[in-house]
Amino acid sequence: MEAQSQRVVCLATATPGISELIADEVSGVLVPPDAPKALASALARLIREPDRRAALASAGERRVRRDFAMAPGIARLAALFGAN
């Protein structure tokens, strides 16, 4: 989340929690766990394709700022706990 908030493309394994944050080929790149060849291939592709890397990074930043910003989170908690 921190990397995405700084417009850094994320490459990670598709594991619970991570796959909820990163949408594969939309806001980052996910590879199967325990698949070093897939990881290396995905990294090489990101290195070779700077426009794709930038697009994924921008999409990740937009999603994090939209879905995980502090103000909406506080508003949701206030509504949950009945604060005005």
C-alpha positions in Angstrom: 0.0 0.0 0.0 2.8 2.4 0.8 4.6 1.8 -2.5 1.3 2.3 -4.4 0.6 5.5 -2.6 3.9 6.8 -4.0 3.1 5.7 -7.6 5.5 2.7 -7.5 4.3 -0.3 -9.5 3.9 -3.4 -7.3 4.8 -6.9 -8.2 3.8 -9.5 -5.6 2.6 -13.0 -5.1 -1.1 -13.7 -5.3 -1.8 -14.5 -1.6 -4.7 -13.5 0.6 -4.5 -9.9 1.6 -2.2 -9.0 -1.3 -4.6 -10.0 -3.9 -7.3 -7.9 -2.2 -5.1 -4.8 -2.6 -3.5 -5.4 -6.0 -5.7 -6.2 -9.0 -3.6 -8.2 -11.4 -2.7 -6.3 -14.6 -4.9 -3.4 -13.4 -3.1 -1.9 -10.4 0.0 -4.1 -10.3 1.2 -7.5 -11.2 0.5 -10.7 -9.3 2.3 -14.0 -9.8 1.6 -17.4 -8.2 3.3 -18.2 -4.9 6.4 -20.3 -5.1 6.9 -19.5 -8.8 10.3 -17.9 -9.1 10.3 -18.2 -12.9 7.0 -16.4 -13.1 8.3 -13.7 -10.8 11.5 -13.2 -12.8 9.5 -13.1 -16.1 7.0 -10.5 -14.7 9.9 -8.4 -13.4 11.7 -8.5 -16.7 8.5 -7.5 -18.5 8.0 -4.5 -16.2 11.6 -3.5 -16.8 11.2 -3.7 -20.6 7.8 -1.9 -20.7 8.1 1.5 -18.9 4.7 2.7 -20.2 3.0 -0.3 -18.8 4.9 0.1 -15.6 3.8 3.7 -15.3 0.2 2.9 -16.1 0.0 0.2 -13.5 1.7 2.5 -10.9 -0.8 5.3 -11.6 -3.7 2.9 -11.3 -2.4 1.6 -8.0 -2.0 5.1 -6.6 -5.5 6.1 -7.7 -7.0 3.0 -6.0 -5.1 3.4 -2.8 -6.0 7.1 -2.5 -9.6 6.4 -3.4 -10.2 3.2 -1.3 -7.8 3.6 1.6 -7.6 7.3 2.3 -7.8 8.3 5.9 -10.9 10.6 5.7 -13.3 8.0 4.2 -12.0 5.4 6.7 -12.7 7.7 9.6 -16.1 8.5 8.2 -16.9 4.8 8.0 -15.8 4.2 11.6 -17.8 7.2 12.8 -20.9 5.9 11.1 -20.3 2.4 12.5 -19.9 3.7 16.0 -22.7 6.3 15.7 -20.5 9.4 16.0 -21.8 12.7 14.5 
